[in-house]
Amino acid sequence: MKLTNLIIQQEPEIDYAVLLKADFGADRVVASIPRVALDDYFPNRPHLTSAQRHALVESNRDAVASILLRKCERGEWHDEDRFGWTVKRVDIDKADLIVPRLTDARLTMEEQAGFKPMPR
């Protein structure tokens, strides 16, 4: 099966996690990447903002999608009720982010170009 309609939510969750939504066949899948997982994954960037975490996930979209697809194919989810609907909740942690390797090239490029971060 394929993962389609991947959306990376602009606003962070209450705990500063980055929320992902996608469709896996007929099922709606919701996943979040916790703040701690991203912060620990990029130890050379100890003070990431919510906007930077979102930019990292967005710039690694294909890698994150492959992680989510792999977990869905293995059935690594649990049902969660959300606003009258049942969705498949997938937990992504730092160990899941190891393969394929994520990069912070987008943030590095923005810093070297002298761009000011856009408020989100």
Secondary structure, DSSP 8 states (H G I E B T S, - for coil): --EEEEEE-SS--TTS-EEEEEEETTEEEEEEE-HHHHHHH-TT-TT--HHHHHHHHHHTHHHHHHHHHHHHHTT--EEEEETTEEEEEEE--GGGGSSS----HHHHHHHHHT------
